[in-house]
């Protein structure tokens, strides 16, 4: 795969006006570079399946976030023009094809592996309690971290931020009450249109550092259904249905990635703090249901005081891990900014 992609990009004309400059793009020159980027994709894929953990945050930690956003936004009219003119090598250079071919399969592998694990954990009653406790901790930490990003110095700005947090919270709770699905267990199978739309919405969150796409799927009520699909690929009775629904989800994600990435970029540029305030409220809106799933089930945790202590420990451990990962991302970002300013 590496050699094929290199052949597509090797014969580029450096004087071609159609090819943009790529001074800041990640260079994939050797098989080792390819393998390292593949592993980064695996970690991103794993993160994207865990509610409360952002694939965008992992990309930031790994030092490829800017490259990821740049690559997404280069699926544009210029790319279509190059393809239409059959300037394939220029199109590959414009899109940075080697980056996609190395990162993409890793992301898919990470999603598949973590989906199989998450599906198994959610099936057992005790394991599901610990899983939801960990999700609760991660989402609580994520909400706090996103809240920290909001700059509201004036009284008016603070009132606006508080109002948007409340609106996001109420909106998330309302979606749960409308029973679009159920956060904590498999509901009636969603329609194919619902899967497409939810995928388009969730993928937009996945590319934002600090925002979890899986959390959005939880709030929309299809997380349990989607995370179970990779496991259904190994079931002869469910295989065809799983393939179709995964295909629909992938198409929705692709459309959302291409369309919403530009909208999100515009919102983050012009209304960054208002958007972050709303997203904080959305995160908080998922917590009551997760708390109930983790702590209020009639299981061993109700008959043993140590059971609740262990669940609380899972909450704290997950929150600490989330905080450490994000702080590491912030340190790397500051270091990169300092180097670029020198």
C-alpha positions in Angstrom: 0.0 0.0 0.0 2.9 2.3 0.8 4.6 1.7 -2.5 1.4 2.2 -4.4 0.7 5.6 -2.8 4.3 6.7 -3.3 4.0 6.0 -7.0 0.9 8.2 -7.2 2.7 11.1 -5.5 6.3 10.7 -6.8 6.0 12.4 -10.2 4.5 15.7 -9.1 5.6 18.9 -10.8 6.9 21.3 -8.2 5.9 24.2 -10.4 2.3 23.2 -10.9 0.0 26.0 -9.8 -2.7 23.4 -9.0 -0.7 21.8 -6.2 -0.8 23.7 -2.9 2.1 24.2 -0.6 2.4 21.6 2.1 5.1 22.9 4.4 3.2 22.0 7.5 2.0 18.5 6.5 3.2 15.3 8.0 5.6 13.6 5.7 5.3 9.8 5.2 8.7 9.0 3.7 9.6 5.5 5.0 7.8 2.3 6.0 8.5 3.2 9.6 6.7 6.5 9.1 3.8 4.7 7.6 3.7 2.2 10.5 3.9 4.8 13.1 1.0 6.8 11.5 -1.0 3.5 11.3 -0.5 3.0 15.1 -1.7 6.6 15.7 -4.8 5.7 13.8 -5.4 2.6 15.9 -5.3 4.8 19.1 -7.6 7.3 17.5 -10.1 4.5 16.6 -10.0 3.1 20.1 -10.7 6.5 21.6 -13.6 7.2 19.2 -15.5 4.2 20.6 -15.2 5.2 24.2 -17.8 7.8 25.4 -16.1 10.8 27.0 -12.8 10.2 25.1 -12.2 12.2 21.9 -10.4 10.9 18.9 -9.5 14.6 18.3 -7.8 14.7 21.6 -5.7 11.7 20.8 -4.8 13.2 17.4 -3.7 16.3 19.3 -1.6 14.2 21.7 0.0 12.3 18.8 0.8 15.6 17.0 -1.4 15.1 13.9 -4.5 17.1 14.6 -3.7 20.0 12.4 -2.8 17.6 9.6 -6.1 15.8 10.1 -8.2 18.9 9.8 -6.2 20.2 6.8 -6.7 16.9 5.0 -10.4 16.8 5.6 -10.9 20.3 4.3 -9.0 19.5 1.1 -11.8 17.3 -0.1 -13.0 20.3 -2.1 -13.7 21.6 -5.6 -10.0 21.8 -6.4 -9.7 18.1 -5.7 -12.7 17.3 -7.9 -11.2 19.5 -10.7 -7.9 17.6 -10.5 -9.6 14.3 -10.7 -11.9 15.4 -13.5 -8.8 16.5 -15.5 -7.2 13.1 -14.7 -4.3 14.8 -12.9 -4.2 11.9 -10.4 -0.8 12.5 -9.0 -1.6 16.2 -8.4 -4.9 15.1 -6.7 -3.0 12.7 -4.5 -0.6 15.4 -3.5 -3.4 17.9 -2.8 -5.1 15.4 -0.6 -1.9 14.0 1.0 -2.9 10.5 0.1 -0.1 8.8 2.0 -1.4 10.3 5.2 -4.9 9.0 4.6 -3.7 5.5 3.5 -1.6 5.2 6.7 -4.0 6.7 9.2 -7.3 5.5 7.8 -6.8 1.7 8.2 -5.5 2.2 11.7 -8.6 4.1 12.7 -10.8 1.4 11.3 -8.9 -1.3 13.1 -9.1 0.6 16.4 -12.8 1.1 16.1 -13.3 -2.6 15.2 -11.2 -3.9 18.1 -12.7 -1.5 20.7 -16.3 -2.1 19.5 -15.9 -5.8 20.0 -14.6 -5.2 23.5 -17.2 -2.6 24.4 -20.0 -4.9 23.1 -18.8 -7.7 25.3 -18.5 -5.5 28.4 -22.0 -4.1 28.0 -23.6 -7.6 27.8 -22.7 -8.7 31.3 -24.6 -7.0 34.2 -21.7 -6.5 36.5 -19.2 -5.6 33.7 -21.7 -3.1 32.2 -22.0 -1.4 35.6 -18.2 -0.9 35.7 -18.3 0.2 32.0 -21.0 2.8 32.6 -19.1 4.0 35.8 -16.0 4.5 33.7 -18.0 6.3 31.1 -19.5 8.5 33.8 -16.0 9.5 35.0 -14.7 10.2 31.6 -17.6 12.3 30.6 -17.6 14.3 33.9 -13.9 15.0 33.3 -14.5 16.0 29.7 -17.3 18.4 30.6 -15.0 20.1 33.2 -12.1 20.3 30.6 -14.4 21.8 27.9 -15.8 24.2 30.5 -12.2 25.4 31.2 -11.8 26.3 27.5 -14.6 28.8 27.7 -13.5 32.4 28.1 -16.2 34.6 29.6 -14.7 37.6 31.2 -17.6 40.1 31.2 -20.8 39.6 33.1 -22.7 39.5 29.8 -20.4 36.8 28.4 -20.9 34.7 31.6 -24.7 35.0 31.4 -24.6 33.9 27.8 -22.3 31.0 28.6 -24.4 29.9 31.5 -27.6 30.1 29.4 -26.1 28.0 26.6 -24.9 25.4 29.1 -28.5 25.1 30.5 -29.9 24.9 27.0 -27.5 22.2 26.1 -28.3 20.3 29.3 -32.0 20.6 28.8 -31.7 19.6 25.1 -29.8 16.4 26.0 -32.2 15.5 28.7 -35.1 16.1 26.3 -33.7 13.9 23.7 -33.4 11.1 26.2 -37.0 11.6 27.4 -38.2 11.5 23.8 -36.7 7.9 23.6 -34.9 8.4 20.4 -33.1 5.5 22.0 -31.8 4.5 25.4 -28.3 5.4 26.5 -27.7 2.3 28.6 -29.2 -0.6 26.7 -30.2 -1.8 23.3 -33.4 -0.2 22.2 -35.5 -1.0 19.1 -33.3 -1.1 16.1 -33.0 2.4 14.6 -34.0 3.1 11.0 -31.4 3.3 8.3 -32.1 7.0 7.9 -31.5 7.5 11.7 -28.2 5.7 11.5 -27.1 7.9 8.6 -28.0 11.1 10.3 -26.6 10.1 13.7 -23.3 9.1 12.0 -23.1 12.5 10.3 -23.6 14.3 13.6 -21.4 12.1 15.7 -18.4 12.2 13.3 -18.4 16.0 13.5 -17.9 15.7 17.3 -15.2 13.1 16.9 -12.8 15.6 15.2 -13.1 18.1 18.0 -10.5 17.8 20.8 -12.4 17.2 24.1 -15.7 16.3 22.5 -16.7 12.6 22.3 -18.5 11.4 19.2 -19.5 8.2 21.0 -21.1 10.4 23.7 -23.2 12.0 21.0 -24.3 8.5 19.8 -25.3 7.7 23.3 -27.4 10.8 23.6 -29.0 10.1 20.3 -29.7 6.6 21.5 -27.9 4.4 19.0 -24.5 3.8 20.7 -25.3 0.3 22.0 -26.8 -0.7 18.6 -23.8 0.6 16.6 -21.1 -0.8 18.9 -22.7 -4.2 18.6 -22.5 -4.3 14.7 -18.9 -5.4 14.4 -19.6 -8.4 16.6 -22.6 -9.2 14.5 -20.3 -9.7 11.5 -19.3 -13.0 13.0 -23.0 -14.1 13.4 -24.3 -15.8 10.2 -27.8 -14.7 10.9 -26.9 -11.0 11.5 -24.0 -10.6 9.1 -25.9 -9.2 6.1 -27.8 -6.7 8.2 -24.6 -5.7 10.0 -22.7 -5.1 6.8 -25.6 -2.9 5.4 -25.9 -0.8 8.6 -22.1 -0.4 8.9 -22.1 0.8 5.3 -24.9 3.3 5.9 -23.0 4.5 9.1 -19.8 4.9 7.1 -21.6 6.9 4.4 -23.2 9.1 6.9 -19.9 9.7 8.6 -18.2 10.5 5.3 -20.9 13.1 4.4 -20.7 14.6 7.9 -17.0 14.7 7.8 -16.9 16.6 4.5 -19.8 18.9 5.2 -19.9 19.6 8.9 -16.1 19.9 9.3 -16.4 23.2 7.5 -19.4 24.3 9.5 -17.6 23.4 12.7 -14.5 25.2 11.6 -16.6 28.4 11.0 -18.4 28.1 14.3 -15.1 27.6 16.2 -13.7 30.6 14.5 -16.6 33.0 15.0 -18.6 31.5 18.0 -16.0 29.2 19.7 -17.0 29.9 23.3 -20.7 29.8 22.7 -20.3 26.4 20.9 -18.2 25.0 23.8 -20.7 26.2 26.4 -23.5 24.4 24.5 -21.4 21.2 24.2 -20.7 21.3 27.9 -24.4 21.3 28.7 -24.9 18.4 26.3 -22.2 16.4 28.1 -23.8 17.1 31.5 -27.1 16.0 30.1 -25.8 12.5 29.6 -24.7 12.0 33.2 -27.9 11.3 35.1 -28.7 8.2 32.9 -25.2 6.9 33.1 -25.2 7.4 36.9 -28.4 5.4 37.2 -27.0 2.6 35.0 -23.9 2.3 37.1 -25.2 2.7 40.6 -28.9 1.9 40.7 -29.1 -1.6 39.3 -30.3 -4.5 41.5 -27.1 -6.4 41.6 -24.1 -7.2 43.8 -23.5 -3.5 44.3 -26.7 -3.2 46.3 -25.9 -6.1 48.6 -22.3 -5.2 49.2 -21.0 -1.8 50.4 -17.7 -2.6 48.8 -19.5 -2.9 45.4 -20.4 0.8 45.4 -16.9 1.7 46.5 -15.4 -0.2 43.6 -17.7 1.5 41.2 -16.8 4.9 42.6 -13.2 3.9 42.2 -13.9 3.2 38.5 -15.4 6.6 38.1 -12.4 8.3 39.7 -9.8 6.3 37.8 -11.5 7.0 34.5 -11.7 10.7 35.3 -8.1 10.9 36.2 -7.0 9.1 33.1 -9.1 11.5 31.0 -7.5 14.5 32.8 -4.0 13.2 32.3 -4.5 12.5 28.6 -5.9 16.0 28.0 -3.2 17.8 30.0 -0.6 15.9 28.0 -2.3 17.2 24.8 -2.2 20.7 26.2 1.5 20.5 27.0 2.3 19.2 23.6 0.3 21.9 22.0 2.1 24.6 24.0 5.4 23.1 23.0 4.5 23.0 19.4 3.4 26.6 19.5 6.6 27.7 21.2 8.7 26.0 18.6 6.8 27.5 15.7 7.2 31.0 17.1 11.0 30.7 17.4 
